[in-house]
Amino acid sequence: MRPDSPSPVIPFLIACAGIATYSAMDVLMKGLSIDIGAYNAVLWRTGAGTLLSGLLYFASRPKWPGRATLRIHAWRSLFVAGMALCFFWALARLPIAEAIALAFVAPLMALYMAAIFLGEKIGPRSIAASLLGLVGVIVIVAGKLGGDYSDEALWAVGAVFLSAIFYAYNLILARRQAKMAEPMEIAFFQNFFVTAILALGAPWFLAVPAAEQAPNIVGAAILATTSLLLLSW
């Protein structure tokens, strides 16, 4: 690293904070997914996130993004919607630590996707770390396949892996998106587009949650938006 290059320590710590915040959100979303289903948990969370991030975004009197930027906002949101539905459906059927551990395959895939789509170089340490992570995922999956588990739990493992594929590509899009837009813009449009995409299923799947679920929905929206802001930065 050149002497005048910015230190990677601060971005690394911010990224860790973003992941920690997202993991805290997972706890709330697990309860919501069990109580009202993954679809409604994600829809109501992103709806609340749209209102919260929208207030902050429009208060800054932003310049409206161009067509290319809006396109990548919408395209990434499509994968985020699929990722969220798969993961939180699985989270309602698996122990939270196990589901998150299985989802670690996503950054492993993203590592190699970044080399393919973004031209980033992969160092030997990154390769070694990815292989160790893959071994851990294989151990978890082997335990599932070899133990006495229900078919639904095995479907949940498959849903986590599908979510991980969406998430890995989402990370590639996030890298491109972060070069085109500010974090607050990304937070608002992602919440907005995911809500709009999921709302297409509202005539068949929408359910109004009980009033006592409101704090968990708002809390999950705040944590998810905070994580999105930190990781976009």
N, C-alpha and C positions, 0 to 999 in steps of 0.2 A: 504494500500500500504506500502511495506517495505521501510525503510529509504534509502536503496541503490537502489531502483527501479527507473528507469528513469521517469521523469515527463511526464505525458500525455499531458501537455499544448502545447508544441511545435508541436507534431504530429497533435493535434486538430486544431491548427492555420494553419498548412500547408494544412490540409484537407479542411478547410474553404476556403483557397486561391485557392485550386484546383477546388472546386465547383464554386467559384465566376468567375474564369477564364473560366470554361466550360459554365457558364450562359452567359458570354459575347460573347462566340463563337456562342451560340444559336441565338443571334441577327443577326449576319452575315449570319448564315445558314438559317434563316427564309427568308431573302431576296433572297438568292441563290435558295432556294427550290421553291419559287414563280416564279422566273425568268427562271430557267433551269430544274426544277423538282428535287424531293428528290434524285432520283437515281444518276443523274449527279452531284448534289451538294456534295453528300457523296463520290462518286468515285473520283472526281477531288480534293476534300479536302484531302482524304487519299493518293491519288497519290502524291500531293505536300508534304504531311506529310512524306511519304516514302523517298523522296529526302532530305528533311531538316533533319529528324532524322538520315537518313543513313549517311549523311556527318559527323555528330557529332559522331555517333556510330563507324563507321569504322576508323575515325581519332584517336580513342583511342586504335586501334589495339587489338580488343577484342579476347578472346578465343571463338571458335565456340561452341554454346550450344549443349548439348547432345540430343539424340533422345527424351527422356522423356520431356525435357524442350521445344523442338520444338513442340511436340505434344500438350502441354497445350497452347502454343502460338497460334497454329492453331485452337484448339478447342474453346478457348475463343473468337478468332476473328470471328468465325462463329456466335456466339451470339451477338457480337458487331455489325456485319453487319446487322443482323435482327433488332436489337434494333434501330440502327441509321435510317434505312429505314422507319420503322414504325413511329418513333418519328418525323422525319423531314417532312414526308408526312403529319402527323397530324398538325405539327407546321405551315405549309402553309395554314391551314384551320381553325385554332383556334387562339385567342389572345395569345400572348406569355406567359403572366403571368398565364393565365388559364391552358395552356398546361403544364407548369412547375409545377404548383400546383397539377395538376392531377398526374403528374409523381412522386410526393412525396410518392405514394403508394409503389414505388420500395424499398426504404430503410426500409419501414415497413415490407415488405415480406422478405427482406434480413435479418432482425433481427432474424426472426424465422428460416429461412433457415440456418443461421450460427449456431443456436443451434442444428439443425438436422444434418448438414453435417460436421461442424467443432467442435461440442461439446462445443461451447461457452455458458457461463451462461448468462441468461437474468435477470437483476435485476428488482425490482418493479418499479423503476423510468422509466426504458426503456419501460416497458410494458405500464405504464400510458401515457408516451409521444406518443407511437405508437397509442394508442387508441384515443388520442386527434387529432393526425394527420389524422387518419381514419375518424373521424367525419367531419373534414374539407373537405376531398375528397368526402364524401357522400353528403355534402351540395352542392358542385359544380355540381356533377352528377345529383342531384335532380333538380337543377336549369335548367340544360340542358334538362332533360326529361320533365319538366313541362312547359318550355317556348316554344316560336314559333321559332324553329330552323330547319334548313334544314337537310335532311337525311345525307348529306355529313358531316355536323358538328357532327352528332351522330356517324357516321362511324369513324370520327377523334378521338372522345373520346375512342372508342373501340381500335383504333390503339395505342393510348397512353397507355392504360392498357396492351396491348400485348407487347409493348415496355418495360413497367415497369417489366413484368415478365422476359423478356430477361435480363433486367438490373439487377434485383435482383440476378439471377443466375450468371450473369457476375461478380458481386461483390464477390461472393463466390469463383469463379475461380481466381479473381484478388488477393485475400488473399493468395491462394496457390501459384499463380504465383510469387508474390512478395517475397516469401521465396526461390524461385528457381533461380531468375534472378534479375539483376540490373535494375533500372528504365530506363536507356537509351536503354538497350537491349529490354525491354518490349515495349517501345515507337516505336522502329524501326520495330520489328516483327509484332506488332499489325497493324500498318499502312500498312506494306507490305502484310500481309495475308488478311486483309479486302479488299485492292485494288485488290488482286488476285481473291478473291471470287466474288466480284462485277463485275470484268472484264468478267466473264463468260456470263453475260447478255449484253455485249457491242454490239454484232452484231444486237441486236434488240432495245436497249434503248440508246446507246451512242450518245451524241450530243456535239459538240465542242462549248464551251461558247464563247461569244464575248470578245474581248480584254479588254473591260472596267470591266469585271468581275474578271480579274486576281488579283487585289489587295484584293478583298473580299475573294477569294479562298485561297490566300497565308496567309491572316490575320487569316482566320478560321483555317488553318492548323497549324499556329504558336500557336494560343490559345489552340487548341485541344491537341497538343503535349505537351505544357507547363502544361496543366491540368493533362494529363496522367502521366507526370514525377512527379508532386507534389503528386498525389494520390497514385502512385506506391511506392514512398518513404514512 
